[in-house]
Amino acid sequence: MSSSRFIAALAATLSLCPLTAQAADFTVTSEAFASGTVQSAQFSDIMGCTGENLSPDIHWSNAPEGTKSFVVTVYDKDAPTGSGWWHWVVIDLPANADSLAAGAGNGKAKLPDGARMTPTDMGAPGFLGACPPEGPEHDYTITVKALGIDKLPVPDNATPAMVGFVSNMNALATATISAKGKR
């Protein structure tokens, strides 16, 4: 089969996949990120920053059929580490959940029943706010993944990379929203 015929056959096959349409409808919003700028409340209160270290509110809708759980992360791809910085990782959010209240990552609001936080790049579970070094803006991304499994099969001390690997293998759809932040 020629490469052009293969590509045409692949495109035709992919157009029949129902997840493509469903994934496009899956969305995430956050009042804290709505302006496109990280709010002072979401900045850290350590490492030279003077924010409130309050995890943002996160709301999602239109998860695809078959969703059994969610994973939520907050990530700074621009952190000067060579691998970015994971600010928050929440797994095993039940299929009937559609939000995280502001402060849920800091114990100021309750996580949905069954949800658990795994360590961030600080080495402990919980939310750590933005605190980029002086200089250019950083891009902070909230990601919500709809999964086809009830529980993510990772230990409580799973690294963000392990959570990403296993959740990507089980993702039905992914929704993101980003905001910029700088000192």
Buried (B, 14 or more C-beta within 10 A) or exposed (E): EEEEEEEEEEEEEEEEEEBEEBBEEBBBBBEBBEEEBBBBBBBBEEEEBEBBBBBBBBBBEBBBEBBBBBBBBBBBEBBEEEEBBBBBBBBBBBBEBBBBBBBBBBEBBEBBEEBBBBBBBBEEBBBBBBBBEEEEBBBBBBBBBBBBBEEBEBEEEBBBEBBBEBBEEBBBBBBEBBBBBBB
